[in-house]
Amino acid sequence: MSDTRAPRPTEEASVRRVLVVAHTGREAASTAAGDFCQRLAAAGVHVRLLSDEAPDAGPVAGGAEVVPADDRAAHGCELVVVFGGDGTILRGAELARPSRVPLLGVNLGHVGFLAEADIDDIEVTVAHVVDRTYAVEERLTVDVCVRLDGDVVHRDWALNDASVEKASRERMLEVVVEVDSRPVSRFGCDGVVCATPTGSTAYNFSAGGPVVWPEVRALLMVPISAHALFARPLVVSPDSVLAIEVLARGDARAVLWCDGRRTTTLPPGARVEVRSGERPVRLARLHAAPFADRLVRKFELPVTGWRGSTQRRREP
């Protein structure tokens, strides 16, 4: 993870543009996004909207640039701002990553670990964007490759996690998991999650995996409901390659999910390889709060009775 200040545009890119993405199915998101766009426009920042969201943007869309929701949606923008929960922010990451544009999430009141700002602080958020008073962190992603009989049949990526799961409730998967070309264990299970530190508070957390601080570079592998003596979460080097082989036994079917958004069916005998991604996702940060504070605030963890201090105690 790196921490840099927001970049200043060059003379050639003096026109400032911000892509705004919203969960248009939620009135609160559309309203907040509309207010945000109007404030940006008043400050001289051009607003860009997605073609499938512009009809819900009301009067804001009239003065905005409208583009398709594809890999070039964020091209030429200095920031992608997303109004919604983590699912919508993950959609924003799909749009921001190809152009290496920083992503800023505005939370609508849920856990929202990927969000940086709150919906009640629109004025403050606008000020940070207009003044470029935000830092940028690079977050590790994973690249995913599916092979069948040695041939590559599918490629994908994820910011949070890639998971291999059973396709039907009735059938259990039989898998062999591997680290760096060496088999580690074979077991029946509901699935296996391969996560990044950013995704350690998402599906990995629900599956019983460890919470990993985002500045730690590592890959995680967590079995889901495994029937085995050894089926513990693994934390490995970011240079390692994780693999899950779906054994061709019976009629059990498997699916691959990337960030819980993109899915593909895995045939029996498929091999899923997960490695550190070549292209990170860049997150814009408005606050320098320690991750421990974020953890306590997002999960509402009990810390009453703590006798520590914000300053390191001096030994007697």
C-alpha positions in Angstrom: 0.0 0.0 0.0 1.3 3.5 -0.9 0.1 6.8 0.4 0.5 9.8 -1.8 -1.2 13.2 -2.1 -3.8 13.8 -4.8 -2.2 14.5 -8.1 -2.4 18.0 -9.7 -3.6 18.1 -13.3 -1.1 19.0 -16.1 -1.7 21.9 -18.4 -3.0 19.5 -21.0 -5.5 18.1 -18.6 -6.6 21.4 -17.0 -10.3 20.6 -17.3 -11.2 18.9 -14.1 -13.6 15.9 -14.4 -15.1 13.7 -11.7 -17.1 10.5 -12.5 -20.0 10.1 -10.1 -21.6 6.7 -9.6 -24.7 6.1 -7.4 -26.9 3.3 -6.3 -29.9 4.7 -8.3 -32.3 2.1 -6.7 -32.0 4.0 -3.4 -33.5 7.5 -3.2 -31.0 8.6 -0.6 -28.1 7.8 -2.9 -29.6 9.6 -5.9 -30.5 12.7 -3.8 -27.0 12.9 -2.2 -25.3 12.3 -5.6 -27.4 15.1 -7.1 -26.5 17.5 -4.4 -22.8 16.6 -4.7 -22.9 17.1 -8.5 -24.5 20.5 -8.2 -21.9 21.6 -5.7 -19.0 20.3 -7.9 -20.4 22.1 -10.9 -20.7 25.3 -9.0 -17.0 25.0 -8.1 -16.0 24.6 -11.8 -15.5 20.8 -11.7 -17.1 19.0 -14.7 -19.4 16.1 -13.7 -19.5 12.8 -15.7 -22.3 10.3 -15.3 -23.0 6.8 -16.6 -25.5 6.4 -19.3 -27.5 3.9 -17.4 -27.7 6.2 -14.3 -28.2 9.6 -16.0 -32.0 9.3 -16.4 -32.3 9.1 -12.6 -30.1 12.1 -12.1 -32.8 14.6 -12.8 -31.7 18.2 -13.6 -28.0 17.4 -12.9 -27.8 15.2 -16.0 -28.6 18.2 -18.2 -25.1 19.8 -17.6 -23.1 16.6 -17.2 -21.1 14.5 -19.6 -22.7 11.1 -20.1 -20.6 8.1 -21.0 -21.2 4.3 -21.3 -20.3 2.1 -18.2 -17.3 0.5 -19.8 -13.5 0.4 -19.2 -13.1 4.0 -20.4 -15.8 5.5 -18.3 -13.2 7.1 -15.9 -10.6 8.0 -18.6 -9.6 11.6 -18.1 -11.1 11.9 -14.7 -9.2 12.8 -11.6 -11.6 10.9 -9.2 -14.5 8.5 -9.2 -17.0 9.2 -6.4 -19.4 6.5 -5.5 -22.6 6.9 -3.4 -23.8 3.5 -2.0 -22.7 0.5 0.0 -19.7 -1.7 -0.6 -21.4 -3.4 -3.6 -21.8 -0.1 -5.4 -18.2 0.9 -4.5 -17.0 -2.4 -5.9 -18.8 -1.5 -9.1 -17.0 1.8 -9.0 -13.7 0.0 -8.6 -14.4 -1.9 -11.9 -14.8 1.5 -13.6 -11.8 3.2 -11.9 -9.2 0.5 -12.1 -8.6 0.4 -15.9 -7.7 4.1 -15.9 -5.9 4.0 -12.5 -8.2 6.8 -11.2 -8.6 7.0 -7.4 -11.9 5.9 -6.0 -13.8 7.7 -3.2 -16.8 6.0 -1.5 -19.6 7.8 0.3 -21.4 5.5 2.7 -25.2 5.4 3.1 -25.3 4.2 6.6 -24.3 0.5 6.5 -20.9 -1.1 7.5 -19.3 0.2 4.4 -15.6 -0.7 5.0 -14.6 0.6 1.6 -16.3 3.9 2.1 -14.4 6.9 3.3 -17.0 9.7 3.7 -20.5 9.7 5.2 -23.6 10.9 3.4 -24.2 13.6 6.1 -20.9 15.3 5.3 -21.5 16.2 1.6 -20.3 19.7 2.0 -17.0 18.6 3.7 -16.5 15.9 1.0 -17.0 18.4 -1.8 -14.4 20.7 -0.2 -11.8 17.9 -0.1 -12.5 17.0 -3.7 -12.4 20.7 -4.9 -9.2 21.4 -2.9 -7.6 18.0 -3.6 -7.0 17.5 0.1 -7.1 13.8 0.0 -4.5 11.0 0.0 -4.4 8.1 -2.3 -3.7 4.5 -1.2 -2.9 1.6 -3.5 -4.8 -1.6 -2.5 -3.7 -5.1 -3.5 -5.9 -6.9 -5.9 -5.9 -10.5 -7.2 -5.8 -11.8 -10.7 -7.8 -15.0 -11.3 -7.1 -17.6 -13.9 -9.3 -20.7 -14.6 -7.7 -23.7 -16.4 -9.2 -26.8 -17.8 -6.9 -29.6 -18.9 -4.1 -27.0 -18.9 -5.9 -24.5 -21.2 -7.0 -21.1 -19.9 -10.8 -20.8 -20.2 -11.5 -17.7 -18.1 -9.7 -14.7 -16.5 -10.9 -12.2 -13.9 -9.8 -10.1 -11.0 -11.0 -9.0 -7.6 -10.4 -6.3 -5.0 -12.0 -8.1 -2.1 -12.1 -11.8 -2.9 -12.4 -14.6 -5.4 -14.4 -17.6 -4.1 -15.0 -21.1 -5.5 -18.4 -22.3 -4.2 -20.8 -25.1 -4.7 -23.6 -24.4 -7.2 -26.3 -26.3 -5.4 -27.2 -26.7 -1.8 -27.5 -30.5 -2.0 -24.0 -31.3 -3.2 -20.7 -30.7 -1.5 -17.5 -29.8 -3.4 -14.4 -32.0 -3.3 -11.3 -29.9 -3.7 -7.6 -30.0 -3.4 -6.0 -26.7 -2.3 -2.5 -25.8 -3.3 0.1 -23.1 -2.4 3.1 -22.5 -4.7 2.6 -25.6 -6.7 2.5 -27.9 -3.6 -0.7 -29.6 -2.4 -1.8 -28.6 1.1 -5.0 -30.5 1.7 -8.0 -32.2 0.2 -11.5 -31.9 1.6 -15.2 -31.7 1.0 -16.6 -28.2 1.6 -19.1 -25.5 0.6 -16.3 -23.5 -1.0 -13.0 -21.7 -0.6 -12.4 -18.0 -0.4 -9.2 -16.3 -1.5 -9.0 -12.8 -0.2 -6.9 -9.7 -0.1 -6.3 -7.7 3.1 -8.9 -5.2 1.8 -11.4 -8.1 1.6 -10.5 -9.5 5.0 -13.4 -7.7 6.5 -15.8 -9.0 3.9 -16.6 -12.6 2.9 -13.3 -13.7 4.5 -14.5 -12.4 7.8 -17.9 -14.1 7.6 -16.1 -17.4 6.7 -14.0 -17.2 9.9 -10.8 -15.8 8.3 -8.5 -13.3 10.1 -8.8 -9.5 9.8 -5.6 -8.2 8.1 -4.5 -4.6 8.3 -4.6 -3.1 4.7 -0.9 -2.1 4.8 0.0 -5.8 5.1 0.7 -7.4 1.8 -0.6 -10.9 1.9 -3.0 -13.4 0.3 -5.6 -15.3 2.4 -7.2 -18.7 1.8 -10.2 -19.7 3.9 -12.3 -22.9 3.5 -16.0 -22.7 3.9 -17.7 -25.4 6.0 -15.0 -27.9 5.3 -15.2 -31.5 6.4 -11.5 -32.0 7.3 -9.2 -32.2 10.3 -7.0 -29.5 8.8 -9.0 -26.8 7.1 -7.7 -23.7 8.8 -7.4 -20.2 7.2 -4.0 -19.6 5.6 -2.1 -16.4 5.2 0.7 -16.5 2.6 3.1 -14.3 0.9 1.8 -11.8 -1.8 4.3 -13.5 -4.2 2.6 -16.9 -3.6 0.1 -18.5 -6.0 -3.0 -20.1 -4.5 -4.8 -22.8 -6.4 -8.1 -24.7 -6.0 -8.7 -27.8 -8.0 -12.3 -28.9 -8.3 -12.2 -32.7 -8.4 -14.3 -34.3 -11.1 -16.4 -36.5 -8.9 -20.1 -37.1 -9.0 -22.4 -34.4 -10.3 -21.4 -31.6 -8.0 -21.0 -28.3 -9.8 -19.0 -25.3 -8.8 -19.1 -21.5 -9.6 -16.4 -18.8 -9.3 -17.4 -15.5 -7.8 -15.2 -12.4 -8.0 -16.1 -9.7 -5.5 -19.6 -11.2 -5.3 -20.4 -9.4 -8.6 -19.1 -11.5 -11.5 -19.6 -15.2 -11.7 -18.8 -18.1 -14.1 -19.6 -21.8 -14.0 -16.6 -24.1 -13.3 -16.7 -27.5 -15.0 -15.6 -30.6 -13.1 -11.8 -30.8 -13.1 -11.4 -27.0 -13.3 -8.3 -25.4 -11.7 -8.6 -21.9 -10.3 -5.3 -20.0 -9.7 -5.2 -16.8 -7.7 -2.2 -14.5 -7.5 -1.5 -10.8 -6.6 -2.9 -8.5 -9.2 -0.8 -6.7 -11.7 -3.0 -3.6 -11.4 -4.0 -2.2 -7.9 -7.1 -0.2 -7.0 -6.4 3.3 -5.8 -8.6 4.5 -2.9 -8.9 8.2 -2.0 -8.7 8.8 1.7 -9.9 12.0 3.5 -9.0 11.0 7.0 -5.7 9.6 8.5 -7.5 7.4 11.1 -5.7 4.2 12.2 -7.3 1.0 10.8 -7.9 -0.1 14.4 -10.2 3.0 14.8 -12.0 2.1 11.6 -12.5 -1.4 12.8 -14.0 -0.3 16.1 -16.3 2.2 14.4 -17.5 0.1 11.6 -18.2 -3.0 13.7 -19.2 -1.0 16.8 -16.7 -3.0 18.9 -16.8 -2.6 22.7 -13.8 -0.7 24.0 -15.2 0.7 27.2 -12.6 0.5 30.0 -9.6 1.0 27.8 -6.9 2.7 29.8 -4.5 3.5 27.1 -3.6 6.8 25.6 -3.5 8.4 22.1 0.2 9.1 23.0 2.7 6.4 23.6 3.3 6.0 27.4 6.8 6.8 28.6 8.3 3.9 30.6 9.2 4.8 34.2 
